[in-house]
Amino acid sequence: MAYVLIAVISVLLVALIAWPLLRGAPADETAAQGDDLRAVEEELQRSLDAIREIEMDHRAGNLSDEDFEALDRDERARAVGLMRRRDTLASGGEA
């Protein structure tokens, strides 16, 4: 009888410890994070495209050095922020 009681208690203990790990994130939360991640990746791609466009405009002589530096600096800072947010979302965190 004692062995049965010990076995039942052991199973309950394992279940209590394992339940949060097995449960994982709710499906709605996971889907929302996936949507957020896709949105950030799309915005990042637009930002990287803008950086290339700014560089081409500068090389073509359509932007002065001062305008280029300001636009390039701002867009690169935006891209870095988006990369950080993407990395946070990809690792399962919230941003």
C-alpha positions as CSV (number, residue, x, y, z in Angstrom):
1,M,0.0,0.0,0.0
2,A,2.8,2.4,0.8
3,Y,4.4,1.8,-2.6
4,V,1.2,2.7,-4.4
5,L,0.9,5.9,-2.3
6,I,4.5,6.9,-3.1
7,A,3.9,6.2,-6.8
8,V,0.8,8.3,-6.9
9,I,2.5,11.2,-5.1
10,S,5.5,10.9,-7.5
11,V,3.2,11.1,-10.5
12,L,1.4,14.1,-9.1
13,L,4.6,15.9,-8.4
14,V,6.0,15.2,-11.9
15,A,2.7,16.4,-13.4
16,L,2.7,19.6,-11.3
17,I,6.3,20.4,-12.4
18,A,5.8,19.4,-16.1
19,W,2.4,21.1,-16.6
20,P,3.6,24.6,-17.2
21,L,6.4,23.4,-19.6
22,L,4.0,21.2,-21.6
23,R,1.3,23.8,-21.7
24,G,3.4,26.4,-23.6
25,A,2.0,29.7,-24.8
26,P,-1.7,30.0,-25.8
27,A,-2.4,29.7,-29.5
28,D,-3.8,33.2,-29.7
29,E,-0.7,34.7,-28.1
30,T,1.6,32.7,-30.4
31,A,-0.4,33.8,-33.5
32,A,-0.3,37.4,-32.4
33,Q,3.5,37.3,-31.9
34,G,3.8,35.7,-35.3
35,D,1.8,38.5,-36.8
36,D,3.8,41.1,-35.0
37,L,7.0,39.5,-36.2
38,R,5.9,39.5,-39.8
39,A,4.9,43.2,-39.5
40,V,8.2,44.1,-38.1
41,E,10.1,42.1,-40.7
42,E,8.1,43.9,-43.5
43,E,8.8,47.3,-42.0
44,L,12.5,46.4,-41.6
45,Q,12.6,45.5,-45.3
46,R,11.0,48.8,-46.3
47,S,13.6,50.6,-44.1
48,L,16.5,48.7,-45.7
49,D,15.1,49.5,-49.1
50,A,14.9,53.2,-48.1
51,I,18.6,53.1,-47.1
52,R,19.5,51.8,-50.5
53,E,17.3,54.4,-52.2
54,I,18.9,57.2,-50.1
55,E,22.4,55.9,-51.1
56,M,21.4,55.8,-54.8
57,D,20.0,59.3,-54.7
58,H,23.2,60.6,-53.1
59,R,25.4,58.9,-55.7
60,A,23.2,60.3,-58.5
61,G,23.6,63.8,-57.1
62,N,20.0,64.2,-56.1
63,L,20.9,64.7,-52.4
64,S,23.4,67.0,-50.9
65,D,26.0,65.6,-48.5
66,E,24.2,67.2,-45.5
67,D,20.8,65.8,-46.5
68,F,22.2,62.4,-47.2
69,E,23.9,62.3,-43.8
70,A,20.7,63.3,-42.0
71,L,18.4,60.9,-43.9
72,D,20.9,58.0,-43.8
73,R,21.5,58.4,-40.1
74,D,17.8,58.5,-39.2
75,E,16.9,55.6,-41.4
76,R,19.7,53.5,-40.2
77,A,18.7,54.2,-36.6
78,R,15.1,53.2,-37.5
79,A,16.4,49.9,-39.0
80,V,18.5,49.1,-36.0
81,G,15.4,49.6,-33.7
82,L,13.4,47.4,-36.0
83,M,16.1,44.7,-35.9
84,R,16.2,44.8,-32.1
85,R,12.4,44.5,-32.0
86,R,12.5,41.6,-34.5
87,D,15.1,39.8,-32.4
88,T,13.0,40.3,-29.2
89,L,9.9,39.0,-30.9
90,A,11.7,36.1,-32.5
91,S,13.1,35.0,-29.1
92,G,9.6,34.9,-27.7
93,G,9.7,38.2,-25.8
94,E,7.4,41.1,-26.2
95,A,8.3,44.4,-27.6
